[in-house]
Amino acid sequence: MLQEVVESSSVENSLIRSYKRSFNGFAANLTANERQKLARMKEVVSIFPSATLKLHTTKSWDFMGFNGTISRENTAESDVIIGVMDTGIWPESESFNDKGFGPAPKKWKGACEGGENFTCNNKVVGARHYALSAPGSGSARDENGHGSHTASTAAGNIVKNVSFYGLAEGTARGGVPSARIAVYKVCEPDGGCDTTNILAAFDDAIADGVDIITISLGSDGATDFDTDVIAIGSFHAMKKGIVTLQSAGNSGCVDGSVSSTAPWILTVGASSTDRKIIDEVILGNGSALIGASINSFTLNGTMLSLVYGKDVSHRSCRVGCLDENLVKGKIVLCGLFEGIAEAYKAGALGAVVLNTQLDDVPFVVPLPASAVTLSDMFMLEDYVNFTKNPTVNILKSRAIRDFNAPVVASFSACGPNQILAEIMKPDVVAPGINILAAFSPIASPSNGPLDRRQVQYNFLSGTSMSCPHAAGVAAYVKSIHPQWSPSAIKSAIMTTAWPMNGKGQRQEFSYGSGHINPIKAADPGLVFDADKEDYIKLLCGAGFDSDALEVITGESITCATGVDKLLPFDFNYPAITFRVSPMVALSFKFHRTVTNVGEAKSVYKAKIITNNNMTVQVQPEVLSFKSLNEKKSFVVSVEAQGIPDSNIVTTSLVWSDATHNVRIPIILLSLRTD
């Protein structure tokens, strides 16, 4: 096919990659004219440009009640294979030691193509690498740290006496320590992840025989399913019984910022745990300020001179402006967060900066440093300006208990779903702040080129960190219920999630069904199941044409003939989301079906969480089951008066048999359609 369109170069020079193990396609370098020729061919379903996606940058499991004493089926767990699509892995880490592991499960059909000086083992059963442009990227070895971190969060071994220079000392472990890991390096060391590599990884992972795919990366915003390689790859994975989990994104809670929108993906936002990292800044006058950074250094109680950035350069300590002779041996006060790096390069002993980043996320720093609030910055400015010899000491960071946890992280992307408004996104939230996990010893712990410290474990924050937590839960559920479909596992995680309190007007659009609850997810009672045909009906009902459907599903489908359309609000999703016109009364019915996976003989009664802004009725109000895997359908009738524009009104329906509480959110979203 390429031979017919390539003009000046050979096919070998144009072809980047072929996809032929799990779906059909290829990636190639083409001119605009060649692309047009290819598009005119009858056999070609779709052409879309390659893009570069971004990474969505221990105690967390205990915080969720999923501690080391939980009853596990280690043999069943060791049959679960988690595919990690990321920056690679550091296979020598203790988190990936294979002591006590037997051979890989017989279903494993993959390979160890990790490159030079890379060896797989019975824990890391396979490795492939796709990133080609950066030096050293011809290996599955992790040069960034992100991939090792996510892999160990999901399935790292139990490793005692882990800390970051003594901070947060304890035992590190993944959600399913006995599970196997298959590595697919799709990202460069700088964090760029080419879509051609991602699609190739899905092609391989599906054929290799993984059970779970966790992918902590994505675009800056929502993308149509037929041009979203993660949506396409994960649909093919779903067809083979593989659960895909993706991070929601780190764009902050702006309406519609969530980038993972496909209904067959479990989309994970980020939340806090009850461990908060703080540091203290002690002034020469005895005042103490609380700052936000992960500072592993100690000044041994020494009070050092504090100099204002504007006195030794510009106020904001801009790049290359600090005078080395004036800052050496001193603490620099800077108006921008970036001043930390500038102070480090100029040879200062420390820095205090204005926290212009995220109030709830401390970052690892390369020298004694602290990020303070605006009001504390004003206090420090006064102290410098009106004190003859201002001095300061920055204490080493320490962990304190955060009694407000869990709360949604400020960086975590929010819904509503920009592609299918009737599908709630994100689906759930999981720990994503101050996560201590395995790291690459050749990567900078503070992401600074001059910070050459080597660490085996490091703190990272992001929805990238929350996604592998949910992947660990999915693997745990899979180990107990190996025959469950991807949608059943997804439903179990969503309907058993801990409810969370609303924040502003976004509520479920920030946290989905709530915070993951690992133990309850393994025994949900009822599940909302769906298969490939249900998803196809949903896509037909949502208006996707035949070409788009063939790209997404890999099958030739015509919705108008032979395929029943399913309106999106009636898709069997474990949440009800409906878009309404502002200030217009609503009366509507939604249909759902549940499958009994709890006790064979059981009776569930419906309960509606009261919301004065909407009336909800359920028919029938009681579901009586006589056997396992029995299905029962019900209808939810919702009425509401006019809702102001851009507001949401939410409540929940709970099916309870006194043992299980199966909760689904009901969300009305008021938005203009023009």
C-alpha positions in Angstrom: 0.0 0.0 0.0 2.8 2.4 0.9 4.6 1.6 -2.3 1.7 3.1 -4.2 1.9 6.5 -2.5 5.5 7.1 -1.4 7.1 9.5 -3.9 10.8 10.2 -3.2 12.0 7.7 -0.7 11.8 4.0 -0.2 9.0 2.3 1.8 11.6 1.3 4.4 12.5 4.9 5.0 8.9 6.0 5.3 7.5 3.2 7.5 7.9 3.8 11.2 5.9 0.9 12.6 3.4 -1.8 11.7 0.5 -2.9 13.9 -0.4 -6.5 13.1 -0.6 -8.6 16.3 -3.9 -7.3 17.8 -5.1 -4.8 15.1 -4.2 -3.7 11.6 -2.4 -0.5 10.7 0.9 1.3 10.4 2.7 4.5 11.2 4.7 6.3 8.5 6.3 9.6 7.6 4.3 11.0 4.8 4.1 14.3 2.8 0.7 16.1 2.5 0.4 14.8 -1.0 1.2 11.2 0.0 -1.3 11.4 2.8 -4.0 12.5 0.4 -3.2 9.7 -2.0 -3.4 7.2 0.9 -6.7 8.6 2.1 -8.3 8.1 -1.3 -7.6 4.3 -1.1 -10.7 2.2 -0.6 -8.9 0.0 2.0 -8.0 2.9 4.3 -10.4 3.6 7.1 -8.8 6.6 8.7 -5.5 8.6 8.8 -4.6 10.8 11.8 -1.4 12.5 12.7 1.0 11.3 15.4 1.2 13.3 18.5 3.3 13.5 21.7 1.4 12.8 24.9 2.6 13.7 28.4 3.2 11.8 31.6 0.7 12.6 34.3 3.1 13.2 36.9 3.5 3.2 50.5 1.6 4.5 53.2 -1.3 5.1 50.7 -2.3 1.4 50.8 -2.5 1.5 54.6 -4.5 4.7 54.4 -7.1 2.8 52.3 -7.3 0.0 54.9 -5.5 -2.3 52.4 -2.7 -3.3 54.8 -0.3 -6.2 54.8 -2.5 -8.4 56.9 -5.3 -8.5 54.3 -6.2 -12.1 53.2 -4.7 -12.7 49.8 -4.6 -15.6 47.3 -0.9 -15.2 46.5 -0.9 -18.0 43.9 -3.9 -16.4 42.1 -2.2 -13.0 42.5 1.0 -14.3 40.9 -1.1 -15.3 37.8 -2.1 -11.7 37.2 0.1 -9.7 34.8 0.0 -5.9 34.8 1.2 -4.2 31.7 2.8 -0.8 32.5 3.1 1.6 29.6 5.5 4.4 30.8 9.2 5.4 30.8 10.4 1.9 31.4 11.6 0.3 34.6 14.8 -0.1 36.8 14.8 -3.9 37.0 17.4 -4.1 39.7 15.3 -2.3 42.2 14.3 -4.4 45.3 10.7 -3.6 44.4 11.2 -5.9 41.3 13.3 -8.6 42.8 12.0 -12.1 41.9 13.0 -14.0 45.0 10.2 -16.5 45.8 8.6 -16.1 42.4 8.0 -19.1 40.2 8.0 -19.1 36.3 5.7 -16.7 34.5 2.1 -17.9 34.0 1.6 -20.2 31.1 -0.7 -17.6 29.4 2.2 -15.3 29.1 3.2 -15.0 25.4 5.5 -12.0 25.6 9.2 -11.5 25.3 12.1 -9.8 27.1 13.3 -7.3 24.5 14.7 -4.9 27.1 17.8 -4.0 25.1 21.4 -4.0 26.2 22.2 -4.8 29.8 18.6 -5.4 30.6 17.5 -8.6 32.1 13.9 -9.7 32.9 13.1 -12.1 35.8 10.1 -13.9 37.2 8.7 -10.7 38.6 9.4 -8.5 35.6 8.4 -11.1 33.1 8.6 -9.1 29.9 9.9 -5.8 28.5 9.7 -4.0 25.2 10.9 -0.5 24.2 9.6 1.8 21.5 11.0 5.2 22.2 13.6 5.8 19.5 14.7 9.4 19.3 16.6 10.0 22.5 20.1 8.7 23.3 19.9 5.5 25.4 16.2 5.0 24.6 17.0 1.7 22.8 16.4 0.0 26.1 13.5 -0.6 28.4 15.6 0.8 31.3 14.0 3.7 33.1 16.0 6.9 32.9 13.2 9.1 34.1 12.0 7.4 37.3 8.3 7.8 36.4 7.9 4.2 35.1 9.6 2.5 38.0 7.4 4.6 40.3 4.1 3.6 38.7 5.1 0.0 38.3 6.1 -0.4 42.0 2.9 1.4 43.1 0.7 -1.1 41.3 2.7 -4.3 42.0 6.0 -3.7 43.7 7.4 -6.2 46.2 7.2 -5.6 50.0 10.5 -3.8 50.8 11.2 -2.8 54.4 13.1 0.3 55.7 12.4 2.5 52.7 12.6 6.3 53.0 13.6 9.4 51.2 16.7 10.4 53.3 15.0 9.3 56.4 11.7 11.0 55.6 8.5 8.8 55.6 10.5 5.7 56.7 8.6 2.5 56.5 7.7 -0.4 54.2 7.1 0.1 50.5 4.8 -2.2 48.6 2.5 -2.3 45.7 -1.2 -3.1 45.7 -0.6 -6.7 44.5 3.0 -7.6 45.5 2.7 -11.1 44.1 1.6 -10.0 40.6 3.9 -9.9 37.6 4.9 -6.9 35.6 5.3 -6.5 31.8 7.0 -3.3 30.8 6.3 -1.3 27.7 8.6 1.7 27.4 6.6 4.2 25.2 8.1 7.5 26.6 11.4 9.3 26.2 13.4 10.2 29.2 12.1 13.8 28.9 8.5 12.5 29.4 7.3 12.8 25.8 5.3 9.8 24.7 4.7 9.4 21.0 1.3 8.0 20.0 2.9 5.6 17.4 4.7 4.0 20.3 1.6 3.8 22.5 -0.4 2.1 19.8 2.5 -0.4 19.2 2.5 -1.1 22.9 -1.2 -1.9 23.0 -0.7 -4.1 19.9 2.0 -6.1 21.8 0.5 -6.1 25.2 -2.8 -7.6 24.0 -1.0 -10.4 22.2 1.4 -10.9 25.0 -1.4 -11.8 27.4 -1.5 -9.1 30.1 -4.5 -8.9 32.3 -4.4 -5.2 33.3 -3.0 -2.2 31.4 -2.1 0.9 33.4 -1.1 4.0 31.5 -0.3 7.2 33.4 -0.1 9.6 30.5 -2.4 11.4 28.1 -3.1 14.5 26.0 -3.8 18.0 27.4 -7.5 17.6 26.7 -10.2 15.3 25.4 -9.8 13.8 22.0 -12.4 12.1 19.7 -12.3 8.3 20.2 -11.4 7.6 16.6 -8.2 9.8 16.9 -7.3 8.9 20.5 -4.8 6.0 20.3 -5.4 5.1 24.0 -9.2 4.9 23.4 -8.5 2.7 20.3 -5.9 0.5 21.9 -8.0 0.0 25.1 -11.1 -0.9 23.1 -9.1 -3.8 21.5 -7.8 -4.7 24.9 -11.4 -4.8 26.3 -12.4 -7.1 23.5 -9.8 -9.6 24.8 -10.9 -9.2 28.5 -8.1 -6.8 29.5 -8.9 -3.9 31.9 -7.3 -0.5 31.0 -6.8 2.2 33.5 -5.7 5.7 32.6 -4.8 8.9 34.6 -7.3 11.7 34.4 -4.7 14.4 33.7 -3.0 17.2 35.7 -4.7 20.2 34.1 -6.5 21.2 37.3 -10.2 21.2 38.0 -11.3 23.2 35.0 -14.6 22.1 33.6 -14.0 19.5 30.9 -10.2 19.2 31.5 -10.2 15.4 31.9 -8.4 13.9 29.0 -9.4 10.2 29.5 -13.0 10.0 28.4 -13.7 6.5 26.8 -16.4 4.5 28.7 -14.4 1.3 28.5 -11.4 2.9 30.4 -11.3 3.3 34.2 -10.3 7.0 34.5 -8.6 7.9 37.7 -8.2 11.3 39.4 -5.9 12.1 42.3 -6.6 12.6 46.0 -4.6 13.1 49.2 -3.7 10.7 51.9 -3.5 11.3 55.7 0.3 11.9 55.3 1.2 15.5 54.7 4.8 16.7 54.1 5.8 20.1 55.6 8.9 22.0 56.4 9.5 24.9 58.7 11.3 28.2 58.2 12.7 29.7 61.4 13.4 33.4 61.4 16.1 35.1 63.5 13.4 36.9 65.5 11.9 33.5 66.6 9.0 33.4 64.2 8.2 30.1 62.5 6.6 29.7 59.1 5.2 26.5 57.6 6.3 25.9 54.0 5.6 23.3 51.3 8.6 21.4 50.0 10.2 18.0 50.3 13.5 19.1 51.8 15.9 16.2 52.8 18.6 18.6 54.0 19.4 19.9 57.4 21.3 23.1 58.3 22.0 21.7 61.8 20.3 24.6 63.4 22.6 27.2 61.8 21.0 30.6 61.2 22.2 31.9 57.8 22.0 35.3 56.3 18.8 35.9 54.3 19.2 38.1 51.2 16.4 39.4 49.0 16.5 38.4 45.4 16.0 42.0 44.2 19.1 43.0 46.1 21.4 40.5 44.5 19.7 40.6 41.0 16.1 40.9 40.1 13.2 40.5 42.5 12.1 37.2 41.0 15.5 35.5 40.8 15.1 35.1 37.1 17.3 32.7 35.0 21.0 33.7 35.1 20.4 36.9 37.1 21.7 36.0 40.6 25.2 37.2 41.5 27.1 34.2 42.7 29.4 36.4 44.9 26.4 37.9 46.7 24.4 34.7 47.4 27.2 32.2 48.2 26.7 30.8 51.7 23.3 32.6 52.1 19.6 31.9 51.9 17.9 33.7 49.0 14.4 35.0 49.2 12.7 34.8 45.8 9.4 35.9 44.3 9.0 32.9 42.0 9.0 29.2 42.6 11.7 28.8 39.9 14.0 30.7 42.2 14.9 27.5 43.9 16.7 26.2 40.8 18.4 29.6 40.3 19.6 29.7 43.9 21.0 26.2 43.5 22.9 27.1 40.3 24.3 30.3 41.8 25.7 28.5 44.8 23.3 29.6 47.5 23.0 27.4 50.6 19.2 27.6 50.4 16.1 29.4 49.2 12.7 30.6 50.4 10.3 31.2 47.5 6.7 32.2 46.9 4.6 29.1 46.3 3.2 29.9 42.8 2.7 26.2 42.1 0.2 24.0 44.0 -0.6 24.6 47.6 -1.4 21.0 48.3 1.7 19.5 46.5 5.2 19.9 47.9 8.0 19.2 45.4 11.4 17.6 46.0 14.0 20.3 46.2 17.8 20.1 45.4 18.9 22.2 48.4 17.4 23.5 51.7 14.4 25.3 50.4 10.8 26.1 51.3 7.8 27.4 49.3 5.6 29.8 51.4 2.2 31.4 51.0 1.7 35.0 49.8 1.0 36.3 53.2 4.1 34.6 54.6 6.1 36.1 51.7 4.9 39.6 52.7 6.0 38.9 56.3 9.5 37.8 55.1 9.8 40.8 52.9 9.1 43.0 55.9 11.6 41.0 58.0 14.3 41.5 55.4 13.6 45.2 54.9 13.3 46.2 58.5 15.9 44.0 60.2 19.6 44.9 60.3 21.0 41.4 59.9 18.1 39.1 58.9 18.8 35.4 59.4 16.9 32.2 58.8 17.1 28.5 59.2 15.2 25.9 57.1 14.4 22.7 58.9 14.3 19.3 57.2 10.8 18.3 56.1 8.7 16.1 58.3 5.4 14.2 57.9 2.3 15.1 59.9 -1.2 13.7 60.0 -3.7 15.3 57.7 -7.2 14.7 59.2 -9.0 16.3 56.2 -7.9 13.5 53.9 -8.9 12.4 51.4 -9.6 15.5 49.3 -9.2 15.9 45.6 -5.8 17.2 44.5 -5.9 20.7 43.1 -4.1 19.5 39.9 -6.5 16.7 39.2 -8.5 17.2 35.9 -12.3 17.3 36.1 -15.3 16.5 34.0 -17.7 16.8 32.4 -16.8 14.4 29.6 -16.3 16.5 26.5 -16.8 13.6 24.1 -19.7 11.8 25.7 -21.4 14.0 28.3 -23.6 11.1 29.5 -20.5 9.1 30.7 -19.2 10.4 34.0 -15.5 11.2 34.1 -13.3 10.8 36.1 -14.6 7.4 37.4 -12.9 7.4 40.7 -10.0 9.1 42.6 -7.0 7.4 44.3 -3.9 8.6 46.2 -1.8 10.8 44.1 0.0 13.2 46.4 3.4 12.6 48.1 3.6 9.0 47.0 6.9 7.3 47.9 7.8 4.5 45.5 10.7 3.0 43.4 12.7 5.3 41.3 15.6 5.3 38.8 19.0 6.0 40.4 20.2 7.7 37.3 17.3 10.2 37.3 17.4 13.5 39.3 15.0 13.2 42.3 14.1 16.9 41.9 14.0 16.8 38.1 16.9 19.3 38.1 19.9 18.6 35.8 22.4 19.7 38.5 20.8 17.5 41.2 22.9 14.4 40.9 21.7 12.6 44.1 21.0 8.9 43.5 17.9 7.6 45.2 16.2 4.2 45.0 12.8 5.6 46.2 11.4 9.0 45.6 8.3 11.2 46.2 6.1 12.0 43.2 2.7 13.5 42.8 0.1 13.5 40.0 -2.8 11.5 38.6 0.1 9.4 37.2 0.5 8.1 40.8 -3.2 7.6 41.4 -3.7 5.5 38.3 -1.4 2.6 39.4 -3.2 2.5 42.8 -6.4 1.8 41.0 -4.6 -0.7 38.7 -3.4 -2.5 41.8 -7.0 -2.7 43.0 -8.2 -4.0 39.6 -5.5 -6.6 39.7 -6.6 -7.6 43.2 -10.2 -8.0 42.1 -9.0 -9.9 39.0 -7.0 -12.3 41.2 -10.2 -13.2 43.1 -12.6 -13.1 40.1 -10.5 -14.1 37.1 -13.5 -14.6 34.9 -15.0 -11.2 35.4 -15.2 -8.9 32.4 -13.4 -5.6 32.3 -16.7 -3.7 32.8 -17.5 -5.9 35.8 -14.2 -5.1 37.4 -14.6 -1.4 36.6 -18.1 -1.5 38.1 -16.9 -3.1 41.3 -14.3 -0.4 41.8 -16.8 2.4 41.2 -19.9 1.2 43.1 -17.9 0.4 46.3 -15.9 3.7 46.3 -16.0 5.8 49.4 -18.4 8.8 49.0 -16.6 12.1 49.0 -17.9 15.6 49.9 -18.6 18.1 47.1 -16.2 20.8 46.3 -17.7 24.0 44.8 -20.0 23.1 41.9 -18.0 20.3 40.4 -18.6 17.5 42.9 -18.7 14.1 41.0 -17.0 15.7 38.1 -13.9 16.0 40.3 -14.0 12.7 42.1 -16.4 10.5 40.1 -17.9 7.7 42.2 -15.6 8.5 45.0 -12.3 7.3 46.5 -11.3 3.7 45.7 -12.0 1.1 48.4 -9.8 -2.0 47.7 -11.3 -4.5 50.1 -14.9 -3.7 49.2 -14.2 -3.8 45.5 -13.5 -7.5 45.7 -17.0 -8.1 47.0 -19.4 -5.6 45.4 -22.6 -7.6 45.6 -23.9 -6.4 42.2 -22.1 -5.3 39.0 -23.1 -3.3 36.0 -21.8 -5.4 33.2 -21.3 -4.6 29.5 -19.6 -6.3 26.6 -18.2 -5.3 23.2 -21.6 -5.3 21.6 -23.0 -3.0 24.2 -20.2 -0.5 23.6 -20.8 -0.7 19.9 -24.5 0.1 20.4 -23.5 3.0 22.6 -21.2 4.4 19.9 -23.9 4.0 17.4 -26.4 5.8 19.7 -23.8 8.6 20.2 -23.7 9.2 16.5 -20.3 7.8 15.5 -20.3 6.9 11.8 -19.1 3.7 10.2 -15.6 4.9 9.5 -15.1 6.0 13.0 -16.5 2.8 14.3 -14.1 0.7 12.2 -11.1 2.7 13.5 -12.2 2.3 17.1 -13.4 -1.3 17.0 -11.4 -2.8 14.1 -14.6 -4.1 12.7 -16.8 -3.1 9.7 -20.0 -1.9 11.3 -23.0 0.0 9.9 -25.2 1.3 12.6 -28.2 1.8 10.4 -28.5 -2.0 9.6 -28.3 -4.8 12.0 -27.0 -2.9 15.0 -29.4 -1.5 17.6 -28.6 2.0 18.8 -28.4 2.6 22.5 -28.9 6.1 23.7 -25.9 7.1 25.8 -27.9 7.8 28.9 -29.3 4.3 28.8 -25.9 2.6 28.5 -25.3 0.3 31.5 -22.8 2.5 33.2 -22.5 2.5 37.0 -23.4 6.2 37.1 -26.3 8.2 35.6 -25.3 11.5 34.0 -27.7 13.7 32.0 -27.3 17.0 30.3 -30.2 19.4 30.6 -31.0 22.8 29.3 -30.8 25.6 31.9 -34.0 26.5 33.8 -36.0 23.9 31.9 -38.1 21.3 33.9 -36.9 17.7 33.5 -38.8 14.4 33.6 -36.8 11.4 32.4 -36.3 7.7 32.8 -33.0 5.8 32.8 -32.6 2.0 32.4 -30.0 -0.1 34.1 -29.3 -3.9 34.6 -27.3 -5.4 37.5 -25.8 -8.9 37.8 -25.7 -10.7 41.1 -22.1 -11.6 42.1 -22.7 -11.7 45.9 -24.9 -14.2 47.7 -26.9 -16.5 45.5 -30.1 -15.8 47.4 -30.3 -12.2 48.2 -32.6 -9.2 48.3 -31.6 -5.7 47.6 -33.6 -2.6 48.5 -33.3 0.8 46.8 -32.4 3.9 48.8 -32.1 7.4 47.4 -29.8 9.9 49.1 -32.1 13.0 49.5 -31.6 16.1 47.4 -34.3 18.7 47.5 -33.5 19.8 44.0 -34.5 16.6 42.4 -37.0 13.8 42.8 -35.9 10.3 42.1 -38.0 7.1 42.0 -36.9 3.5 41.3 -39.0 0.7 39.9 -38.9 -1.9 41.2 -37.8 -0.8 44.6 -36.7 -4.4 45.5 -34.5 -6.8 43.6 -34.8 -10.4 44.6 -32.1 -12.8 43.4 -32.3 -16.6 43.5 -28.9 -17.5 41.9 -25.4 -16.1 41.1 -25.0 -14.3 37.8 -28.7 -13.7 37.7 -29.6 -10.3 36.1 -32.3 -7.8 37.1 -33.3 -4.6 35.4 -34.7 -1.4 37.0 -35.8 2.0 35.9 -34.8 5.3 37.5 -37.2 8.2 37.1 -35.8 11.6 37.7 -37.7 14.9 37.9 -36.2 18.3 38.5 -37.2 21.9 38.1 -35.1 24.4 36.3 -31.4 24.3 37.1 -29.3 27.4 36.6 -26.7 27.4 33.7 -23.4 25.6 34.4 -24.7 24.1 37.6 -24.9 20.4 38.6 -27.4 18.7 40.9 -26.4 15.3 42.3 -27.7 12.5 44.4 -27.0 8.8 44.7 -29.0 5.6 44.4 -27.9 2.8 46.8 -28.9 -0.9 46.4 -28.4 -2.6 49.8 -28.8 -6.1 51.1 -27.6 -5.1 54.5 -24.1 -6.5 53.6 -23.3 -4.8 50.3 -24.0 -1.2 49.4 -24.0 -0.7 45.7 -23.9 3.0 45.1 -24.3 4.9 41.8 -24.2 8.7 41.4 -27.0 10.5 39.6 -25.8 13.8 38.1 -27.8 16.4 36.2 -25.6 18.9 34.3 -27.1 22.1 33.2 -25.4 23.5 30.1 -26.5 25.6 27.1 -26.3 23.6 23.8 -25.4 26.7 21.7 
